[in-house]
Amino acid sequence: MKLLQIKIALSVMIGMAISVPVRASGYPVFDALVLAAVTAMNTSMSTLLYNIGLATNQNGQKIASTIEAAAKTQREFEVAQDKSRRLEDARQRYTVPNHICSESGSGGAGQVGAVASAEKGNMRPGGSGGINNAAISKAINSPPPAPEIDASRAAKIHAQFCDADDYAAYGGARACPALSTTMPGADKRIDSILNGAGANGKSHDLTFSQAQMDAGRMYVQNSTRRSIAPQLRKGEADTVAGAQYVGLMNQYNAMISAAAEPQEQRLADSQPNPETKNLLKETFTSPSAGAYYNLFASRQARSSGMMSAREFEVFEVGRRYANTEYQTDLQSMSGDNLLREQIRVASLNNWLLLSLKNDIQKNNIINGQILASMARQEYAPILTEKYRAVAGSMGGANGQAR
């Protein structure tokens, strides 16, 4: 608006200057009118320049104010953004998610394994491992009889586990009075060790019932600990031959202990473990872990509130790998919490690798004993024959003295 007024004033002054008369002689005469016009023009020019300066100054102030306001807004935005970033970083670092409480369950894996190992020690003959089936308990915990007596006893016990093959062959006999529908062939099938004894076609169990434990113990007795010779009585053991017999039996039982160890440890790992009871309570504080338990837990675990060491280990792996609820937990993680979860998963993998290492070491021990047995079978007759030859070359008597 002010610029428009300035333009109008300039136009008026120019018009006034043009309208000033000039004398015919060609010499300018500055009369009062011209002087007034010049004076007015000077005044208007001063006013014009003042107004131009004023307009420029006001416009500059507006621009400066606008720039200052924009800069202030930017600073406030950056401060707010930095504050939000720091608050989120603090939340990620120090907030404990609800699923983290279940990690106390993972921390108890060592205690669970220790209890399972102790229970395995109770399963050796004469140990305190409980067996409800009286016939199986007597077969396992009494001194070995002669092989034929042991075989007859095994046949009598098998009458409880008669399967379709047995019944088709000698069904109705005392060895198979009726077909077992609950645990057919349980004392002769490795399923009793791997998956738990039960009806044909059943799914595998990770925590065994007491009846399944008893059937598994009888399978170990039949497959590994069956008698090859009777145990001596007190008077017989005091003789020279008796002492040698006892020594041979001890050497044999040392080998059998190694042979039975993997099966007995599997059974110990499959029975309800009291150490898991409190650990599971803490695990349920995690919604995702609780949801997986409801889908995964065995019938035995639900009824007793305890898992076996095997089931607990599978549960710890499965609630991460095979659990859709856990994927939701992962999506809510970021920053340090996600890094911590990665460390937990890596630690779990290390724990499983350690278990695998221990199993490999056990297998190496057993394989070494198998190799030793094969070496004895090959070299014992050769060395015996060679020893006789040496004794004969020394005159016989000297060899006998050895």
C-alpha positions as CSV (number, residue, x, y, z in Angstrom):
1,M,0.0,0.0,0.0
2,K,2.8,2.4,0.9
3,L,4.6,1.6,-2.3
4,L,1.5,2.6,-4.2
5,Q,1.3,5.9,-2.4
6,I,5.0,6.6,-3.3
7,K,4.3,5.9,-7.0
8,I,1.4,8.3,-7.0
9,A,3.5,11.1,-5.3
10,L,6.3,10.6,-7.9
11,S,3.8,10.9,-10.7
12,V,2.4,14.2,-9.3
13,M,5.8,15.8,-8.9
14,I,6.8,14.8,-12.5
15,G,3.6,16.3,-13.8
16,M,4.2,19.5,-11.9
17,A,7.7,19.8,-13.2
18,I,6.5,19.3,-16.8
19,S,3.8,22.0,-16.5
20,V,6.2,24.8,-15.5
21,P,6.2,27.4,-18.3
22,V,9.4,28.4,-20.1
23,R,10.0,31.9,-21.4
24,A,10.4,32.4,-25.2
25,S,13.9,33.7,-24.7
26,G,15.1,30.2,-23.8
27,Y,16.5,31.2,-20.4
28,P,14.9,29.4,-17.5
29,V,13.2,31.7,-15.0
30,F,12.7,30.3,-11.6
31,D,9.8,32.1,-10.2
32,A,7.9,31.3,-7.1
33,L,5.9,28.6,-8.7
34,V,9.0,26.6,-9.8
35,L,10.6,27.1,-6.4
36,A,7.4,25.8,-4.8
37,A,7.4,22.8,-7.1
38,V,11.0,22.0,-6.4
39,T,10.5,22.4,-2.7
40,A,7.4,20.2,-2.8
41,M,9.4,17.7,-4.9
42,N,12.2,17.6,-2.4
43,T,9.8,17.2,0.5
44,S,8.0,14.4,-1.4
45,M,11.3,12.7,-2.2
46,S,12.4,12.8,1.4
47,T,9.0,11.4,2.4
48,L,9.4,8.8,-0.3
49,L,12.8,7.8,0.8
50,Y,11.7,7.7,4.4
51,N,8.7,5.5,3.5
52,I,11.0,3.2,1.5
53,G,13.4,2.8,4.4
54,L,10.5,2.3,6.8
55,A,8.9,-0.3,4.6
56,T,12.2,-2.1,4.1
57,N,12.9,-2.1,7.8
58,Q,9.4,-3.4,8.7
59,N,9.7,-6.1,6.0
60,G,13.2,-7.1,7.4
61,Q,11.8,-7.3,10.9
62,K,9.0,-9.6,9.7
63,I,11.5,-11.9,7.9
64,A,13.7,-11.9,11.0
65,S,10.7,-12.7,13.2
66,T,9.6,-15.4,10.9
67,I,13.1,-16.9,10.8
68,E,13.4,-16.7,14.6
69,A,10.0,-18.4,15.1
70,A,10.9,-21.2,12.7
71,A,14.3,-21.7,14.4
72,K,12.6,-21.8,17.8
73,T,10.0,-24.3,16.6
74,Q,12.8,-26.5,15.1
75,R,14.8,-26.3,18.4
76,E,11.7,-27.2,20.4
77,F,11.0,-30.1,18.0
78,E,14.5,-31.4,18.2
79,V,14.5,-31.2,22.0
80,A,11.2,-33.0,22.2
81,Q,12.4,-35.7,19.8
82,D,15.7,-36.1,21.7
83,K,13.7,-36.4,25.0
84,S,11.4,-39.1,23.4
85,R,14.4,-41.0,22.1
86,R,16.1,-40.9,25.5
87,L,12.8,-42.0,27.2
88,E,12.4,-44.9,24.8
89,D,16.0,-45.9,25.2
90,A,15.6,-45.9,29.0
91,R,12.4,-48.0,28.6
92,Q,14.2,-50.5,26.5
93,R,17.1,-50.7,28.9
94,Y,15.3,-50.9,32.2
95,T,11.8,-52.2,31.5
96,V,11.4,-55.9,32.3
97,P,9.0,-57.5,29.9
98,N,6.4,-59.9,31.3
99,H,7.9,-62.9,29.5
100,I,11.3,-62.4,31.1
101,C,10.0,-64.0,34.3
102,S,10.0,-67.3,32.6
103,E,13.8,-67.2,32.4
104,S,14.0,-68.3,36.0
105,G,12.8,-71.7,34.6
106,S,15.8,-71.8,32.3
107,G,18.1,-71.0,35.2
108,G,16.9,-74.1,37.0
109,A,17.9,-76.5,34.3
110,G,21.1,-77.5,36.2
111,Q,19.1,-78.5,39.3
112,V,16.7,-80.5,37.1
113,G,19.6,-82.4,35.5
114,A,21.2,-83.1,38.9
115,V,18.0,-84.7,40.3
116,A,17.7,-86.8,37.1
117,S,21.3,-88.0,37.5
118,A,20.7,-88.9,41.2
119,E,17.6,-90.9,40.2
120,K,19.5,-92.8,37.6
121,G,21.9,-94.0,40.4
122,N,18.8,-95.3,42.2
123,M,17.9,-97.5,39.3
124,R,20.8,-99.9,39.5
125,P,20.0,-103.3,41.0
126,G,19.4,-103.1,44.7
127,G,18.9,-99.3,44.5
128,S,16.1,-97.3,46.1
129,G,14.3,-96.5,42.8
130,G,10.7,-97.3,43.5
131,I,8.9,-100.1,41.5
132,N,5.2,-100.7,42.1
133,N,5.1,-104.0,40.2
134,A,6.2,-106.6,42.7
135,A,7.2,-109.2,40.2
136,I,9.4,-106.7,38.3
137,S,10.9,-105.4,41.5
138,K,11.9,-108.9,42.5
139,A,13.4,-109.7,39.1
140,I,15.5,-106.5,39.2
141,N,16.6,-106.2,42.8
142,S,17.3,-109.9,43.8
143,P,20.6,-111.6,43.1
144,P,20.7,-113.2,39.6
145,P,19.6,-116.9,39.5
146,A,20.7,-119.5,37.0
147,P,19.9,-118.4,33.4
148,E,17.1,-121.0,33.0
149,I,15.4,-119.7,36.2
150,D,15.8,-116.1,35.1
151,A,14.2,-117.0,31.7
152,S,11.3,-118.7,33.3
153,R,10.8,-115.6,35.6
154,A,10.9,-113.3,32.5
155,A,8.3,-115.4,30.8
156,K,6.0,-115.2,33.8
157,I,6.3,-111.4,33.9
158,H,5.7,-111.2,30.2
159,A,2.2,-112.6,30.7
160,Q,1.3,-109.1,31.8
161,F,2.5,-107.7,28.4
162,C,1.3,-110.3,25.9
163,D,1.0,-108.8,22.4
164,A,-0.8,-109.9,19.3
165,D,2.2,-112.0,18.0
166,D,2.4,-113.8,21.3
167,Y,-1.3,-114.4,21.5
168,A,-1.4,-115.8,17.9
169,A,1.4,-118.2,18.8
170,Y,0.5,-119.4,22.3
171,G,-2.5,-117.4,23.4
172,G,-4.3,-119.0,26.3
173,A,-1.2,-120.5,27.8
174,R,0.1,-119.3,31.2
175,A,2.8,-117.3,29.3
176,C,0.0,-115.4,27.5
177,P,-3.4,-115.8,29.2
178,A,-4.9,-112.7,27.5
179,L,-3.9,-110.0,25.1
180,S,-2.7,-106.8,26.8
181,T,-4.5,-103.8,25.5
182,T,-2.7,-101.2,27.6
183,M,1.0,-102.1,27.2
184,P,1.4,-104.9,24.7
185,G,5.0,-106.1,24.3
186,A,6.2,-103.4,26.8
187,D,9.0,-105.7,28.3
188,K,10.5,-106.4,24.9
189,R,10.0,-103.2,22.8
190,I,12.5,-100.3,22.9
191,D,9.5,-98.0,22.7
192,S,9.2,-98.5,26.4
193,I,12.5,-96.6,26.8
194,L,12.2,-94.1,24.0
195,N,8.5,-93.1,24.0
196,G,6.9,-94.8,27.0
197,A,5.0,-98.1,27.1
198,G,1.4,-98.0,25.9
199,A,-1.1,-99.2,23.4
200,N,-0.2,-99.6,19.8
201,G,-0.1,-96.4,17.8
202,K,0.1,-94.1,20.9
203,S,1.9,-90.8,20.7
204,H,5.3,-90.5,22.5
205,D,5.3,-89.4,26.1
206,L,8.0,-87.3,27.6
207,T,7.0,-87.8,31.2
208,F,6.3,-91.4,32.1
209,S,3.8,-92.8,34.6
210,Q,4.8,-95.2,37.3
211,A,3.5,-98.1,35.2
212,Q,5.5,-97.0,32.2
213,M,8.6,-96.7,34.4
214,D,8.1,-100.3,35.7
215,A,7.7,-101.6,32.1
216,G,10.9,-99.7,31.1
217,R,12.8,-101.2,34.0
218,M,11.8,-104.7,32.9
219,Y,12.9,-103.9,29.3
220,V,16.4,-103.0,30.6
221,Q,16.4,-106.3,32.6
222,N,15.5,-108.4,29.6
223,S,17.8,-106.6,27.1
224,T,20.9,-105.9,29.1
225,R,20.8,-107.2,32.7
226,R,19.5,-110.7,32.2
227,S,21.4,-113.4,34.1
228,I,24.2,-115.4,32.5
229,A,25.2,-117.3,35.6
230,P,23.8,-117.6,39.2
231,Q,25.2,-115.6,42.1
232,L,27.2,-117.6,44.7
233,R,26.1,-118.4,48.2
234,K,28.3,-117.4,51.1
235,G,30.0,-120.7,51.6
236,E,30.8,-121.0,47.9
237,A,32.3,-117.6,47.7
238,D,34.9,-118.4,50.4
239,T,36.6,-121.1,48.2
240,V,39.4,-120.4,45.8
241,A,37.3,-121.1,42.8
242,G,34.5,-119.1,44.4
243,A,36.7,-116.1,44.7
244,Q,37.7,-116.4,41.1
245,Y,34.0,-116.7,40.2
246,V,33.2,-113.5,42.1
247,G,36.0,-111.7,40.3
248,L,34.7,-112.8,36.9
249,M,31.2,-111.7,37.8
250,N,32.5,-108.3,38.9
251,Q,34.3,-107.9,35.6
252,Y,31.2,-108.9,33.7
253,N,28.9,-106.5,35.7
254,A,31.3,-103.6,35.1
255,M,30.7,-104.1,31.4
256,I,26.9,-104.5,31.9
257,S,26.8,-101.3,34.0
258,A,28.1,-99.3,31.0
259,A,25.8,-101.1,28.6
260,A,22.7,-100.4,30.7
261,E,23.6,-96.8,31.6
262,P,22.1,-95.0,28.5
263,Q,18.8,-96.8,29.0
264,E,18.6,-96.2,32.7
265,Q,19.5,-92.5,32.3
266,R,16.8,-92.2,29.7
267,L,14.3,-93.6,32.2
268,A,15.6,-91.3,34.9
269,D,15.2,-88.4,32.6
270,S,11.6,-89.5,31.8
271,Q,10.1,-89.7,35.3
272,P,8.5,-86.7,37.0
273,N,11.1,-84.4,38.4
274,P,10.2,-82.6,41.6
275,E,12.6,-79.8,40.8
276,T,10.4,-78.7,37.9
277,K,7.4,-77.9,40.0
278,N,8.4,-74.5,41.3
279,L,10.2,-73.7,38.0
280,L,7.0,-74.2,36.1
281,K,5.1,-71.9,38.4
282,E,7.5,-69.1,37.6
283,T,7.4,-69.9,33.9
284,F,3.6,-69.5,33.9
285,T,4.0,-65.8,34.6
286,S,4.9,-65.4,31.0
287,P,1.7,-65.5,28.9
288,S,3.5,-66.9,25.9
289,A,5.1,-69.7,27.9
290,G,1.8,-70.5,29.6
291,A,0.0,-70.7,26.3
292,Y,2.6,-73.1,25.0
293,Y,2.3,-75.2,28.1
294,N,-1.4,-75.5,27.6
295,L,-0.8,-76.9,24.1
296,F,2.3,-79.0,24.8
297,A,2.3,-80.4,28.4
298,S,1.9,-84.2,28.7
299,R,-1.0,-85.7,30.6
300,Q,1.3,-86.8,33.3
301,A,2.8,-83.3,33.7
302,R,-0.7,-81.8,34.0
303,S,-1.9,-84.3,36.6
304,S,1.3,-84.2,38.8
305,G,2.3,-80.6,38.2
306,M,5.8,-81.9,37.4
307,M,7.6,-82.5,34.2
308,S,10.4,-85.0,33.5
309,A,13.9,-83.6,32.8
310,R,13.3,-84.6,29.1
311,E,9.9,-82.8,28.9
312,F,11.3,-79.7,30.7
313,E,14.2,-79.5,28.2
314,V,11.9,-79.9,25.2
315,F,9.5,-77.3,26.7
316,E,12.3,-74.8,27.0
317,V,13.3,-75.3,23.4
318,G,9.7,-75.5,22.0
319,R,8.3,-72.5,23.7
320,R,10.7,-70.4,21.6
321,Y,10.9,-72.3,18.4
322,A,7.4,-73.9,18.1
323,N,5.3,-71.2,19.8
324,T,3.5,-68.5,17.8
325,E,3.0,-66.5,21.0
326,Y,6.8,-66.2,21.4
327,Q,6.9,-64.6,18.0
328,T,4.7,-61.8,19.4
329,D,7.2,-61.4,22.2
330,L,10.0,-61.0,19.7
331,Q,8.1,-58.4,17.8
332,S,7.7,-56.3,20.9
333,M,11.4,-56.4,21.6
334,S,14.0,-54.0,20.4
335,G,17.3,-52.5,21.6
336,D,18.9,-54.1,24.7
337,N,15.9,-56.4,25.3
338,L,16.2,-58.0,21.9
339,L,20.0,-58.4,22.4
340,R,19.4,-60.1,25.8
341,E,17.0,-62.5,24.2
342,Q,19.5,-63.4,21.5
343,I,22.0,-64.1,24.3
344,R,19.4,-66.3,26.1
345,V,18.8,-68.3,22.9
346,A,22.6,-68.7,22.4
347,S,22.9,-69.9,26.0
348,L,20.2,-72.4,25.4
349,N,22.0,-73.7,22.4
350,N,25.2,-74.0,24.4
351,W,23.3,-76.0,27.0
352,L,22.0,-78.4,24.4
353,L,25.4,-78.7,22.9
354,L,26.9,-79.6,26.3
355,S,24.3,-82.3,26.7
356,L,25.2,-83.6,23.2
357,K,28.9,-83.6,24.2
358,N,28.1,-85.6,27.3
359,D,26.1,-88.2,25.3
360,I,29.0,-88.5,22.8
361,Q,31.4,-89.1,25.7
362,K,29.2,-91.8,27.1
363,N,29.0,-93.5,23.7
364,N,32.8,-93.3,23.4
365,I,33.1,-95.1,26.7
366,I,30.7,-97.8,25.7
367,N,32.4,-98.2,22.3
368,G,35.7,-98.5,24.1
369,Q,34.4,-101.3,26.2
370,I,33.0,-103.0,23.2
371,L,36.4,-102.8,21.6
372,A,38.0,-104.2,24.7
373,S,35.5,-107.1,24.7
374,M,36.3,-107.9,21.1
375,A,40.0,-107.8,21.8
376,R,39.6,-110.2,24.7
377,Q,37.6,-112.6,22.5
378,E,40.3,-112.5,19.8
379,Y,43.5,-112.5,22.0
380,A,42.4,-114.6,25.0
381,P,42.6,-118.0,23.3
382,I,45.8,-117.0,21.5
383,L,47.5,-115.9,24.6
384,T,46.3,-118.9,26.6
385,E,47.7,-121.2,24.0
386,K,50.9,-119.3,23.9
387,Y,51.2,-119.4,27.7
388,R,50.8,-123.2,27.6
389,A,53.6,-123.4,25.1
390,V,55.8,-121.3,27.3
391,A,55.0,-123.3,30.3
392,G,55.7,-126.5,28.4
393,S,59.1,-125.3,27.3
394,M,59.9,-124.4,30.9
395,G,59.3,-128.0,32.1
396,G,55.6,-127.7,33.1
397,A,56.2,-127.4,36.9
398,N,57.7,-124.0,36.6
399,G,54.8,-122.9,34.4
400,Q,52.3,-124.3,37.0
401,A,54.0,-122.2,39.7
402,R,53.1,-119.1,37.8
